[in-house]
């Protein structure tokens, strides 16, 4: 399974091994270049707990490991030129040890900083719906949910399963005990993250895959960004772009040609005026920090102070544009657009993207296709069949009048629209 999935990092819980050596690691994972860190199992016979994290050293650069009693964490290089943390955890069933477990995990929250992902067997569900036999909410569930809330962690849904553990009996009980959790800053580094359960073979737990690779669906759809509409030159430029794309033809074709022409002009204009908002924000922020450090060391002359003030104004403008971008991606008006929590809108936007993601497709005959290339081909063929016609050419649309309105009518519509939105 590890070979077929081309795993970069592997986390094992409940190894039930007092010692972990190269021979054992090699028997589990055949990767040629690998390293690992572990904590031993406990109990009188050494049959309880134990965590092992392995990684491909050709892909993953681990800066340092941190080993606790119930957790193993590694600091990894490579998140937008910054590091991030990965923690493997195992919550014991013993009530007293559970208190120690949560104290240790709370300490990790302070250590690992903003870019943190943790995974493992928490031996507790979050909600009653995560148990097949129902029941009542417990104190352990409250403690778990309070931690997730206080640490501002995301709990992604499974794409293909509801539970991860079964007692494997005739009257089977199913629960979701295993999961990945991660911070919003970590998700910014891996925006295409997806969590799914793999086939259980011998264990009573399902293996879980966290995939951070982006699916290749081709170019993204063109969108008009709300921040464009706020720019002082947008309206004037748009009028010129719209007027230049005309010619003698059926009004429907002229309309489509105008849209295509405006789209091309908008892309060029956006790149010149806005550039990459996120990259520019980081660049401006770094320049401000450099000037602040210089000010602390030796002070700034009048020219550098003016430069810093200009950069701060630019930074505020970029923050505003970024907030608008993520708010539009989230497709929500939060408190009449009065909430400036950009990370909140970012989480909503990435959540929408995961919900809209097509992981598999059931096609004619009940056949299931799951790889991106096959899904793309099936969709193209479906719409080709749907919209194919025996007619040579269709010059109009039945029931639609494409006659253009006059300039006077256009002005009247704008006035009515302005009155409507003001009210």
MARGU-975309 format. One record per residue (C-alpha): residue number from 1; x, y, z. Coordinates in steps of 0.001 Angstrom, whole numbers, padded with zeros to 6 digits, always signed. Layout:
NUM / X / Y / Z
...
// end
This chain:
1 / +000000 / +000000 / +000000
2 / +002797 / +002465 / +000894
3 / +004492 / +001817 / -002452
4 / +001312 / +002161 / -004511
5 / +000403 / +005416 / -002767
6 / +003935 / +006886 / -003153
7 / +003815 / +008142 / +000427
8 / +006238 / +010853 / +001541
9 / +005511 / +010533 / +005282
10 / +004029 / +007590 / +007183
11 / +002634 / +007687 / +010729
12 / +001850 / +004478 / +012614
13 / -000033 / +004379 / +015921
14 / -000167 / +001477 / +018350
15 / +003017 / -000104 / +017029
16 / +003127 / -002300 / +020157
17 / +006918 / -002327 / +019821
18 / +009295 / -001529 / +022674
19 / +012173 / -001091 / +020213
20 / +012169 / +000137 / +016621
21 / +015258 / -000542 / +014500
22 / +016282 / -000326 / +010843
23 / +015233 / -003917 / +010147
24 / +011701 / -003315 / +011434
25 / +011349 / -000033 / +009526
26 / +012614 / -001718 / +006347
27 / +010045 / -004490 / +006701
28 / +007244 / -001905 / +006947
29 / +008347 / +000497 / +004225
30 / +010573 / -000374 / +001303
31 / +011570 / +003208 / +000442
32 / +015327 / +003349 / -000222
33 / +015972 / +006716 / +001397
34 / +014168 / +007026 / +004706
35 / +014553 / +008051 / +008317
36 / +012309 / +007726 / +011348
37 / +011605 / +008694 / +014940
38 / +009474 / +006770 / +017434
39 / +008308 / +006310 / +020997
40 / +008083 / +002799 / +022478
41 / +004940 / +001013 / +023506
42 / +004103 / +000885 / +027212
43 / +002397 / -001401 / +029684
44 / +003578 / -004489 / +031473
45 / +004017 / -006478 / +028288
46 / +004814 / -003517 / +026046
47 / +001608 / -004077 / +024091
48 / -000011 / -000650 / +024529
49 / +000600 / +002447 / +022429
50 / +003750 / +003244 / +020519
51 / +004136 / +005741 / +017649
52 / +006409 / +005631 / +014602
53 / +006884 / +008434 / +012051
54 / +008860 / +007621 / +008885
55 / +009710 / +009954 / +006005
56 / +011350 / +009850 / +002585
57 / +014558 / +011862 / +002986
58 / +014652 / +012604 / -000769
59 / +011354 / +014479 / -000472
60 / +011068 / +015606 / +003154
61 / +013695 / +017607 / +005048
62 / +013206 / +017190 / +008808
63 / +014918 / +019881 / +010880
64 / +014306 / +018429 / +014342
65 / +012176 / +015824 / +016136
66 / +010392 / +016311 / +019460
67 / +009424 / +013165 / +021370
68 / +006929 / +013108 / +024242
69 / +005141 / +010397 / +026188
70 / +002095 / +010332 / +023896
71 / +003227 / +012268 / +020821
72 / +005991 / +012405 / +018223
73 / +006519 / +015669 / +016315
74 / +008865 / +016667 / +013499
75 / +009677 / +020142 / +012200
76 / +009738 / +020103 / +008404
77 / +011288 / +022528 / +005959
78 / +009404 / +023755 / +002925
79 / +006251 / +025793 / +003507
80 / +006744 / +028985 / +001455
81 / +010380 / +029086 / +002625
82 / +009236 / +028489 / +006205
83 / +008953 / +025382 / +008363
84 / +005867 / +023522 / +009557
85 / +005200 / +020884 / +012200
86 / +003671 / +017416 / +011949
87 / +002627 / +015535 / +015097
88 / +001591 / +011906 / +015443
89 / -000542 / +011349 / +018554
90 / -002106 / +008454 / +020436
91 / -004581 / +009106 / +023241
92 / -004599 / +006323 / +025852
93 / -007781 / +004827 / +027278
94 / -006658 / +005266 / +030886
95 / -008481 / +008243 / +032474
96 / -005441 / +009545 / +034378
97 / -003171 / +009195 / +031357
98 / -005711 / +011076 / +029240
99 / -005217 / +014151 / +031434
100 / -001465 / +013929 / +030859
101 / -002078 / +013429 / +027130
102 / -004052 / +016658 / +026754
103 / -001486 / +018587 / +028790
104 / +001206 / +017349 / +026400
105 / -000835 / +018226 / +023298
106 / -001556 / +021704 / +024704
107 / +002198 / +022180 / +025067
108 / +002660 / +021176 / +021428
109 / +000161 / +023852 / +020412
110 / +002449 / +026464 / +021949
111 / +005597 / +024899 / +020452
112 / +004489 / +024192 / +016900
113 / +003234 / +027665 / +016102
114 / +000857 / +028634 / +013312
115 / +001676 / +025943 / +010707
116 / +000726 / +022700 / +012429
117 / -000803 / +019401 / +011358
118 / -001491 / +016559 / +013777
119 / -002844 / +013099 / +013158
120 / -003598 / +009957 / +015040
121 / -005914 / +007845 / +017125
122 / -007638 / +010147 / +019614
123 / -009730 / +007294 / +021043
124 / -012713 / +009645 / +021233
125 / -015318 / +010950 / +018805
126 / -016287 / +014603 / +018417
127 / -020034 / +014095 / +017977
128 / -022613 / +011433 / +018769
129 / -023157 / +011032 / +015004
130 / -019603 / +009656 / +014764
131 / -020745 / +006510 / +016608
132 / -022890 / +003948 / +014816
133 / -024730 / +003029 / +018011
134 / -025414 / +006641 / +019042
135 / -025353 / +007430 / +022744
136 / -024803 / +010589 / +024761
137 / -022169 / +013288 / +024673
138 / -019350 / +012667 / +027158
139 / -016808 / +014816 / +028970
140 / -014041 / +013386 / +026751
141 / -015896 / +014674 / +023693
142 / -016190 / +018142 / +025264
143 / -012463 / +018221 / +026060
144 / -011626 / +017210 / +022482
145 / -013923 / +019823 / +020929
146 / -012678 / +022553 / +023283
147 / -009088 / +021845 / +022234
148 / -009942 / +022015 / +018514
149 / -011767 / +025305 / +019063
150 / -009061 / +026915 / +021213
151 / -006292 / +025839 / +018825
152 / -008315 / +027068 / +015792
153 / -007830 / +023764 / +013977
154 / -009662 / +022575 / +010867
155 / -011284 / +019135 / +010967
156 / -011648 / +018094 / +007303
157 / -014374 / +015610 / +006353
158 / -013649 / +012216 / +004865
159 / -014417 / +011997 / +001171
160 / -015323 / +008319 / +001164
161 / -016077 / +007093 / +004696
162 / -017933 / +007980 / +007870
163 / -016094 / +005819 / +010410
164 / -012474 / +004695 / +010892
165 / -012690 / +001966 / +013551
166 / -014772 / -001161 / +014103
167 / -014799 / -003779 / +016854
168 / -015031 / -006383 / +014034
169 / -017788 / -008362 / +015756
170 / -021074 / -009765 / +014466
171 / -022998 / -006843 / +015962
172 / -020367 / -004389 / +014770
173 / -019845 / -000989 / +016367
174 / -018329 / +001722 / +014173
175 / -016668 / +004966 / +015286
176 / -014542 / +007771 / +013889
177 / -011543 / +007708 / +016217
178 / -008777 / +008654 / +013777
179 / -008353 / +011941 / +011954
180 / -006064 / +014667 / +010686
181 / -006372 / +018174 / +012128
182 / -004530 / +021239 / +010856
183 / -004328 / +025006 / +011238
184 / -005497 / +027569 / +008671
185 / -001880 / +028673 / +008120
186 / -000878 / +025091 / +007350
187 / -003762 / +024817 / +004879
188 / -002520 / +027962 / +003120
189 / +000644 / +026002 / +002319
190 / -001361 / +022972 / +001124
191 / -004678 / +024354 / -000202
192 / -005584 / +021198 / -002153
193 / -005489 / +018886 / +000870
194 / -007927 / +015950 / +000844
195 / -008522 / +013263 / +003488
196 / -009816 / +009798 / +002663
197 / -009980 / +006365 / +004260
198 / -008144 / +003453 / +002637
199 / -009034 / -000238 / +002678
200 / -008711 / -001959 / +006052
201 / -006978 / -005326 / +005714
202 / -005816 / -006658 / +009096
203 / -006251 / -003806 / +011585
204 / -009490 / -002708 / +013228
205 / -008588 / +000854 / +012128
206 / -008777 / +002189 / +008559
207 / -005550 / +003657 / +007171
208 / -006059 / +007358 / +006400
209 / -004482 / +009200 / +003492
210 / -003904 / +012953 / +003538
211 / -003237 / +013981 / -000053
212 / -001820 / +017462 / -000695
213 / -001267 / +017127 / -004459
214 / -003380 / +019325 / -006702
215 / -005617 / +017683 / -009290
216 / -004851 / +018699 / -012886
217 / -008180 / +019896 / -014249
218 / -006762 / +022360 / -016769
219 / -007074 / +026156 / -016586
220 / -009393 / +027614 / -013973
221 / -012546 / +029540 / -014897
222 / -012307 / +033270 / -015546
223 / -013795 / +035409 / -012765
224 / -014321 / +039144 / -012441
225 / -012794 / +040073 / -009075
226 / -014718 / +042478 / -006855
227 / -011513 / +044383 / -006089
228 / -011259 / +045324 / -009778
229 / -014564 / +047193 / -009548
230 / -013167 / +049392 / -006751
231 / -010240 / +050639 / -008829
232 / -010569 / +054219 / -010090
233 / -009669 / +053337 / -013705
234 / -011922 / +050305 / -014111
235 / -015118 / +051974 / -015353
236 / -013374 / +054191 / -017904
237 / -011267 / +051314 / -019272
238 / -014210 / +048940 / -019395
239 / -016255 / +051353 / -021519
240 / -013419 / +051576 / -024042
241 / -012872 / +047815 / -024128
242 / -016561 / +047155 / -024693
243 / -016900 / +049647 / -027549
244 / -013851 / +048383 / -029468
245 / -015241 / +044859 / -029801
246 / -018037 / +045327 / -032311
247 / -018690 / +044740 / -035981
248 / -021346 / +043799 / -038521
249 / -022852 / +040508 / -037362
250 / -025829 / +038983 / -035630
251 / -026303 / +040670 / -032250
252 / -025814 / +037412 / -030325
253 / -022392 / +036842 / -031930
254 / -021438 / +040474 / -031335
255 / -022311 / +040078 / -027669
256 / -020137 / +036947 / -027335
257 / -017241 / +038632 / -029155
258 / -017472 / +041630 / -026833
259 / -017298 / +039329 / -023790
260 / -014247 / +037518 / -025197
261 / -012496 / +040804 / -025969
262 / -013203 / +042287 / -022542
263 / -011957 / +039095 / -020880
264 / -008604 / +039352 / -022699
265 / -008219 / +043051 / -021848
266 / -009175 / +042469 / -018201
267 / -006507 / +039803 / -017738
268 / -003770 / +042129 / -019031
269 / -005064 / +045106 / -017025
270 / -005335 / +043078 / -013802
271 / -001756 / +041828 / -014128
272 / -000450 / +045368 / -014706
273 / -002488 / +047066 / -011957
274 / -002792 / +044408 / -009243
275 / -000179 / +041766 / -010039
276 / -000129 / +038877 / -007576
277 / -001795 / +040322 / -004464
278 / -000525 / +037652 / -002073
279 / +003080 / +037744 / -003305
280 / +003162 / +041550 / -003320
281 / +001746 / +041646 / +000213
282 / +004572 / +039431 / +001481
283 / +007161 / +041557 / -000327
284 / +005825 / +044836 / +001108
285 / +005564 / +043312 / +004588
286 / +009212 / +042223 / +004416
287 / +010337 / +045716 / +003372
288 / +008434 / +047277 / +006280
289 / +010053 / +044818 / +008681
290 / +013521 / +045639 / +007343
291 / +012930 / +049361 / +007853
292 / +011559 / +048750 / +011367
293 / +014677 / +046748 / +012261
294 / +016891 / +049491 / +010859
295 / +014940 / +052075 / +012867
296 / +015524 / +050093 / +016076
297 / +019272 / +049794 / +015403
298 / +020231 / +053234 / +014156
299 / +017122 / +055250 / +013362
300 / +015746 / +056379 / +010000
301 / +016258 / +059604 / +008102
302 / +013293 / +061602 / +006792
303 / +013360 / +059948 / +003371
304 / +013255 / +056406 / +004793
305 / +010457 / +057388 / +007182
306 / +008399 / +058629 / +004230
307 / +009164 / +055387 / +002387
308 / +007989 / +053321 / +005361
309 / +004773 / +055336 / +005617
310 / +004153 / +054820 / +001902
311 / +004756 / +051076 / +002296
312 / +002312 / +050901 / +005203
313 / -000370 / +052601 / +003116
314 / +000349 / +050167 / +000299
315 / +000163 / +047248 / +002741
316 / -003279 / +048354 / +003967
317 / -004479 / +048566 / +000374
318 / -003179 / +045054 / -000338
319 / -004844 / +043711 / +002817
320 / -008130 / +045219 / +001648
321 / -007763 / +043625 / -001794
322 / -006858 / +040256 / -000281
323 / -009864 / +040402 / +002039
324 / -012158 / +041151 / -000911
325 / -010620 / +038302 / -002884
326 / -011221 / +035694 / -000178
327 / -014659 / +037078 / +000683
328 / -015672 / +036633 / -002953
329 / -014223 / +033108 / -003018
330 / -016260 / +032300 / +000096
331 / -019411 / +033728 / -001584
332 / -020733 / +035083 / +001690
333 / -021628 / +038483 / +003120
334 / -020631 / +038207 / +006769
335 / -022318 / +040802 / +008989
336 / -022963 / +042947 / +005867
337 / -019307 / +042567 / +004849
338 / -018106 / +044127 / +008083
339 / -015874 / +041278 / +009250
340 / -012227 / +041796 / +008265
341 / -011038 / +038339 / +009302
342 / -009287 / +037319 / +006087
343 / -008341 / +033870 / +007467
344 / -012008 / +033204 / +008210
345 / -012973 / +033899 / +004600
346 / -009957 / +031863 / +003416
347 / -011173 / +028833 / +005382
348 / -014672 / +029230 / +003942
349 / -013290 / +029520 / +000417
350 / -011076 / +026447 / +000692
351 / -013981 / +024601 / +002317
352 / -016201 / +025423 / -000674
353 / -013497 / +024192 / -003031
354 / -013349 / +020837 / -001220
355 / -017143 / +020477 / -001279
356 / -017240 / +021232 / -005014
357 / -014389 / +018847 / -005795
358 / -015396 / +015873 / -007960
359 / -013421 / +012888 / -006669
360 / -015219 / +010236 / -008722
361 / -017944 / +009931 / -011323
362 / -020554 / +007233 / -011971
363 / -021032 / +007007 / -015742
364 / -023410 / +005123 / -018001
365 / -023687 / +001464 / -017075
366 / -022781 / +002113 / -013441
367 / -019050 / +002236 / -014124
368 / -017054 / +004367 / -011633
369 / -014113 / +006501 / -012799
370 / -011826 / +008118 / -010229
371 / -008692 / +009478 / -011920
372 / -008780 / +013100 / -013084
373 / -008021 / +012346 / -016748
374 / -010872 / +009837 / -017090
375 / -013340 / +012140 / -015317
376 / -012389 / +014986 / -017662
377 / -012845 / +012822 / -020783
378 / -016229 / +011515 / -019602
379 / -017502 / +015048 / -018941
380 / -016350 / +016327 / -022328
381 / -017997 / +013399 / -024109
382 / -021233 / +013840 / -022143
383 / -021628 / +017489 / -023122
384 / -020574 / +016814 / -026709
385 / -023418 / +014326 / -026982
386 / -025817 / +016640 / -025171
387 / -025214 / +019666 / -027372
388 / -024543 / +017982 / -030716
389 / -027029 / +018881 / -033444
390 / -027777 / +017763 / -036988
391 / -028372 / +021382 / -038062
392 / -025533 / +023013 / -039971
393 / -025778 / +026391 / -038240
394 / -028064 / +028095 / -035783
395 / -028100 / +031861 / -036263
396 / -030497 / +032712 / -033469
397 / -032116 / +031484 / -030289
398 / -035843 / +030812 / -030350
399 / -037732 / +033181 / -028066
400 / -034823 / +035608 / -027479
401 / -034658 / +039116 / -028923
402 / -031010 / +040190 / -029331
403 / -031838 / +043688 / -030575
404 / -029548 / +046133 / -028733
405 / -031084 / +048781 / -026482
406 / -030526 / +052457 / -027201
407 / -028119 / +054711 / -025322
408 / -031063 / +056519 / -023692
409 / -032492 / +053216 / -022455
410 / -029084 / +052224 / -021040
411 / -028831 / +055511 / -019086
412 / -032326 / +054955 / -017681
413 / -031381 / +051451 / -016475
414 / -028264 / +052831 / -014741
415 / -030320 / +055523 / -012954
416 / -032909 / +053005 / -011786
417 / -030153 / +050663 / -010584
418 / -028442 / +053451 / -008637
419 / -031713 / +054431 / -006927
420 / -032427 / +050781 / -006072
421 / -029015 / +050127 / -004470
422 / -029039 / +053416 / -002529
423 / -032383 / +052572 / -001002
// end
